[in-house]
Amino acid sequence: MPFQQFTVSDADSGPYSVTTGPDGALWFTLVHSGRIGRLTVDGELSTYPVAEGSGPTVITTGPDGALWFSQYQGHRIGRITVQGEATEFELTTPQAGPFGIATGPDGALWFTETASDRIGRITVEGQVTEYPLPVRGAFPSAIAAGPDQALWFTLNQANAIGRIDTEGQVVVHALPTEAAAPVGICAGDDGALWFVEIGAGQIGRMTVDGKVTEYPLPDRAARPHAIIAGGTGHCWFTEWGGNRLGRISVDGEIELHELPVAKSEPHGLAVGPDGAVWTALEIGVLARWPVGP
């Protein structure tokens, strides 16, 4: 089946991250124009402003029925209700560069601070705690709740995957491939962590005890960026440099789909409320791939 495309902004606004909201719509960030967008599966579009120049980046559904997002340029964490009312929370560390964000098993939001080598935690009331990492210059990037009541995150410049429990204890697992530069990470349907290696052109799998398996992509220059669990035993990922949407099975079988517009810059992706895979394309589009009934 072909991709469907929904234009949600001009080409300069930059849809970057997308998630399914608690209201059964797609919510996404417009990183360059400082707005949060909402799109129904029928194509009804709304956008809401946040702080100018804040750079809303990664968005996720929180435990409180609202959407939470990182402000990479504004160095804050944002919250927006399904009615479009936005609130912002200052971080303890200035110029922290928050990027990845995910709901933890403790009912708080956990996020990465790329510029300060910390993992942050924010309650739904806005109380912030930050935990320093044992590695400096690591550039912590994406973060996901694992199957083991902990948070797992990529260390892009340290070539490693980290784990932090809800008490703030950190373990770091080095990757076997030099300069792999991991970015996206998710908890797979198989009880392991799956991640992309943007520098090495590989998909990685790590068990909760730190065992790593790597699967090279057919195009090692594809620059895989984000990855999600598909709910069917597969993970889906974007190839930012290859202009493709990919799928990988638990045994490493890879299937690729070309995007219909060249140089569309695919970034974040999500399983939508309709069961399809939705991808944010920085050219101003959300693309939908129907993966089954």
Secondary structure, DSSP 8 states (H G I E B T S, - for coil): ---EEEE-S-TTT-EEEEEE-TTSSEEEEETTTTEEEEE-TT--EEEEE-STT--EEEEEE-TTSSEEEEETTTTEEEEE-TT--EEEEE-SSTT--EEEEEE-TTSSEEEEETTTTEEEEE-TT--EEEEE-SSTT--EEEEEE-TTSEEEEEETTTTEEEEEETT--EEEEE-SSTT--EEEEEE-TTSSEEEEETTTTEEEEE-TT--EEEEE-SSTTS-EEEEEE-SSSEEEEEETTTTEEEEEETT--EEEEE-SSTT--EEEEEE-TTS-EEEEETTTEEEEE----
